Amino acid sequence: MTTATKKRKPADEGKAFFDRELADLPQDLRWRQWMGRIEAVLFASASPVGREDLARVVGQGASVEMLIEDIQGELMGRPYELAQTAGGWMFRTKTQFADAVEVAADLGDQTLAFTEMEMGVLCAIAYHQPIDRAGLKDVFGKDVSRDLLARLRYKDLIASGPRAPRAGAPHTFVTTETFLTTFDLPTLRDLPELELSDS
């Protein structure tokens, strides 16, 4: 019993005294260690990791953005990249290798497929949010089914927004962080500009 207690204590102490600063290392080695920590955190996460979380594993004087840039520079010739999306960073396969990944790992079932109407509604919500069902009807000239909206909500691409300033104060729809990640958008400001026809 005493032995077990002694084995646990160093592990507990290691967690309590995580050395963010690495002041005992030369500057170049310290920087490499911080880069490695950021890479390890990003590899371990299945979703984008925000700046605040990454800052916890590096020194207070370290720039997370500069560390990210150095990692991105080292990945130039690799089949994957470090991309900023939805308020954080994540590793992803470069587009030119997507077919190879699907063939080798049979990942095709994991991709999101959309009908033309689903994509149209998703785009309408993205560009006009917050928008309610009446607003969507104005865009499409017909009612958008609740089932279609439920499918987009199930895929975590849309969520409820603020109440609309209409009679009955209906719910509106807005896009989610999953929407940004799915369509490789850092923020909604990065949506492509709409090309409006003159007719």
N, C-alpha and C positions, 0 to 999 in steps of 0.2 A: 504493500500500500504506500509506503514511504517512497519507494522507487517510482511508482506511477506519478506521484505528486511532483517529484523532481523532474520528470520528463515533460510534464505539462508546463511548468513554470517558464522555461526559456521561450517556448512558443508564444505564451501570453505576453512575455516581455517584448518579444520581437514585434508583435502587433502594436504594442503601446508606444514603442520608440522607433517607428518607421522614419528612416532618415531621408527626408525630402531634399535637403540641401547638398549632401555629399561633399561637404567642405574639405574633407581630407583628400579628395582626388584633384589632380591637375585639371585645369579648365577644359581641355579638349576631351579628356576621359569622362569628366562630369557631363558634358554635353552629349556624348555618345550614350551614356547610361540613361540620361533623360529621354533621348530619342527611343531607346530600347523599351523603356517603361511605357511610353505612349503607344508604341507599336503593340506591345503585349496587351494593353488595355483594349485597344481597338480590335485586335484579333479575337479577344475573348468575348466581345460583345456582338450580338446579332442585330443590334439596332444602332443608329447614330449616337455618338457620345459627345456631349456638350463640352464647351471650353472649361466650365467650372469643375467638372469631374476630372478632366485631364490635368488641370492645374494642381490637383491634390497630390499628384505623384512626381512633381518636379519642384525645383527650388522657387522661392517667392520672387526672385529676380529674373527668372527664366521667362522668355516669351513663348507661349504655346504656339502662336502663329508661326514664329521663326523655326521652331522645332518641326512643326508640320511641313513647312516649306522644304526643310532639309531632307525629311523623309520622302516627300514627293519627288525631290530631285534624284534620290537614290533608286526610285522605282521606275524611272523613265523607260528602261528596257524590259520591264517585267510585264507579265500578262494581266496583272491586277494593278489598281491604283488606289490612292487615298483621296477620297472626294468629300467635299463639304455639301451637306444636304440637310434640310429640316433642322437648322440650328445646331448641327454637330458635324462630326466627321465619321466616316466608315470606310472599310475596305470593300472594293467591289471588282468584279472581273471586267476587263476592258471589253467594249462592245465587239471588237473584231474576233474575240475568242468565245463569244456566247454560244455559237453553234457547236463548237467542239465540246464545251462543258455539257450541253444538253445531250449530245450523242453519247458521250462517255459515261455520264452520271445519271442519265435518264431523268433530268430535272424539268422536262417540259411540263409536267403536271403541276408544277409549283408556280408557273407564270399566271398572271391575271389576264383573263380573256374578257373582252367586252363586245356587246352587240353595238351596232351603229347608233341606236337610240341611247343606250347607256353612256356611250362616249359623248354623245351630243349633250345629254343632260349634265354629265360631269363637267364638261367645258362651260356650259351655261352657268352652273353654280360657281365654278372657279372664277369666271370673269364678272359675275353680277352679285356675288355674295355680300351680305346675307340676302337670300332671296327665298320667297315662299312659293307654294304650289301655284298660286294665282300669278305670280311673276313668271314662273316657268311656262304657264299656259300662254301668257303674253308673248313669250319668246318663240314657242313652238306652234302656236295657233290651235292647240288642243291640250286636253288634260294629260299630265304626266302621271302614270299609274303609281299607286302607293307601293305596289310590289317591286317596281323598278327602283324606287327610292330605297326600299328596304334592302334590296340586293347591294346597292352601293354602300349603305350603312353597314351591312354585314361584312363587307370587304374592308371596313374601317376607312373608307375614302371620303365619306361625308359624315357630319354630325349636326346636331341641333344647334342653331344659332339663337340670337335674341328674338323676342317676339316682334312681329311686323306691326307697324303703326296703321293697321287696318281694322275694320270692324271684326270683333271676335279675337283680335290679337293672335293670329295664327303663328305657329313656329316657322322659323326660317331655316335654311340649310347653309352650311359653310363646309369648306374642305378641311382636311385634317393633316397632321404631320405625315401620316402614312401616304397621303396623296402626294405630298412634296417628295418623299423618298421614292415612291413608285415612278414618278415622272421626272426624277433627277433634277429637281428645282431646289436651290438653296432657300429661296423665299418666294412668296406670291408675286413680288415685284419682278421676278425673273420669268413670268409667263410671257410667251411670244406675243408681240403686238398683233392685235386683230387687224386684218386687211379688210376694210369696208369698201364694198363696191359702190360706184356712183349711181348705179341704176336703182 
